């Protein structure tokens, strides 16, 4: 069993973070204060810390498989069907994707479903899935 990670991110508005992570992504809320909120981010601890200047940093991108991947970014690897369900839900909610849901490295050892989008504070997220989860670190 994997150990959960802990990640603290800056957000400019806790209400928008609650709507995005709790409402849109379905992450249960844990402890909170006036300055931060814990979310159960698919079994991991994500803490949204209030930073009124969040989102002001210019984005950097690196080329990967013909796309400009935002750096930094974070996310999780979902089961194949859960990824497709999330992609559908995000699309129906009108999410503006940085990289549309699709298959990357098609036919290669690293083939994966992936999508990139931003939260309301400009934090870049990637969600991915493998048909065969054992291929996550395959070369």
Buried (B, 14 or more C-beta within 10 A) or exposed (E): EEEEEEBEBBBBBBEBBBBBBBEBBEBEBEEBEEEBBBBBBBEBBBBBBBBEEBBEEEEEEEEEBEBBBBEEBBBBBBEBEBBBEBBEEBEEEEBEBBBEBBEBEEEEEBBBBBBBBBBBBBBBBBBBBBEEEEEEEEE
